[in-house]
Amino acid sequence: MPECLLELRGIYKSFGGVKALQDINLKVYPGEVLCLAGENGCGKSTMIKIISGFYTPDSGSIILNGTEYDHMELREAIKGGIQVVYQDFSIFPNLTVYENIAVNTMVVQRRKIVKKKEMKEIAKGALARIGADIPLGETVGNLSVANKQLVAIARAILNDSKIIIFDEPTSALTNKETKELFRVIRGLRESGIACIFVSHKLDEMLDICDRVSVISNGKNVIDGDMKDFDKKKLVYYMTGKEYNDRSLASDVEKTEPVLELDNLGLTGFFRNISFCVYPGEVLGITGLLGSGRTELAKAIYGLMPADSGQIKIKGKPVEIRSATQGLMHHIAYVPEDRLTEALFMEQSITRNIVIESMGDVSARGIFDTQKAHKSALDWVKQLRIKTDEPANKVSTLSGGNQQKVVLSKCLMTKPEILILNCPTVGVDIGSKMDISILIQDIAKQGVAVILISDDSNEILTNCRRFLMIKNGEIQNEYNSEEFTESSLYSELIR
């Protein structure tokens, strides 16, 4: 084993009496990919901020490149070769690719005058090092999510980086883009750079990581070589629960469909879409990003009205031209991006839950605070949302609990049709299991559920029947029993 690059010894950190980290120990070695695993709220983010010098631990020590610190400042961490690629990438969308990559070098060198040619050469070298081909003069705001991430990585390796931390790096990437990212990470590993990889996706952990350190409730649980772990073992140490990869979906009696689509189309997005969904069924729709899957969901709900074809609900043709009309027809929609499309982050949990059912918590047109609080409290208990107080801002919750708030909001409208667009994106494995069980419980109450996802495990776990959409058209209908996760993924990208 080579000499340790970074070591945390007996790290403690509290916030207002809440113990975030308790006696945490961690070692990071050159040329390895270390998986930092655990559920949301376990302390991973606090660890990252201590490693990067953003937080000061209450006690314990940090040893970086052989130098021991009782606390390490941000400047010392950067000087010691630590870089973090955050989920939002911390880039300047209004600047060019080369400006984003070279700006830190200019600042570190305290340049008063910068030369465009020199900045381009610096950026070109950094991109070449990770094998990325991105136009240097392109404005970063115009790039795809994957290319924005590559710009952030290129910038990170410029300052003699020894450790790069990837915080949920694949949360917004397609499968193809994830493979490209993994190619880059393997290249960094081969050059001797240590990578700390934070993810909730079990397949990714097992694919890219050499070692794993599992954290739970701010404490070390287990450390070891990834080759000694499988999905069941990882889930058990992360959540304390047994991993179940069997299908949860039940057989459904095909009576009168709740929803029927007949040659539905929206110019430029999808065409000739025909299928039906039955009461109590969880119908899967799988497709890659850009396949038309999201536009189809929005068309059914009324956010992007179809311009051809027909929608029938319980056998009757309906016209749905807005979300208001969608709600009137008892349709609820959980969008793909809860942060920008589903939640008011600075509003309370209560207000977020009742926002689409204001008539149920109002008297004579006046908002009834007590009634709203009671209703929210009922949903918090029913969906096991982890919060001390529904009056707290929804931004105080973990990703999985935020998603349960979105589901509560939808279920409060008493839907007959529920559309779930990638409902477990960015949530930890424990919450993902909870949401899958909840989906089945909703279906058992007679609700027709449409589950849209490119996660093979999510489709196979929740659906008996699913459709595959490519280039805006349904390719075929499939039975989940005919597939494994790997064979479904292969069919998806074929």
Secondary structure, DSSP 8 states (H G I E B T S, - for coil): ----SEEEEEEEEEETTEEEEEEEEEEE-TT-EEEEE--TTSSHHHHHHHHTTSS--SEEEEEETTEEESS--HHHHHHTTEEEE-TTTT--TTSBHHHHHHHHHHHHTT-SS--HHHHHHHHHHHHHHTT----TTSBGGGS-HHHHHHHHHHHHGGGT-SEEEEESTTTT--HHHHHHHHHHHHHHHHTT-EEEEE-S-HHHHHHH-SEEEEEETTEEEEEEEGGG--HHHHHHHHHSS----S---------S-SEEEEEEEETTTEEEEEEEE-TT-EEEEE--TTSSHHHHHHHHHTSS--SEEEEEETTEEE---SHHHHHHTTEEEE-S-HHHHT--TTSBHHHHHHTT-GGGGEETTEE-HHHHHHHHHHHHHHTT---S-TTSBGGGS-HHHHHHHHHHHHHTT--SEEEEESTTTT--HHHHHHHHHHHHHHHHTT-EEEEE-S-HHHHHHH-SEEEEEETTEEEEEEEGGG--HHHHHHHHH-
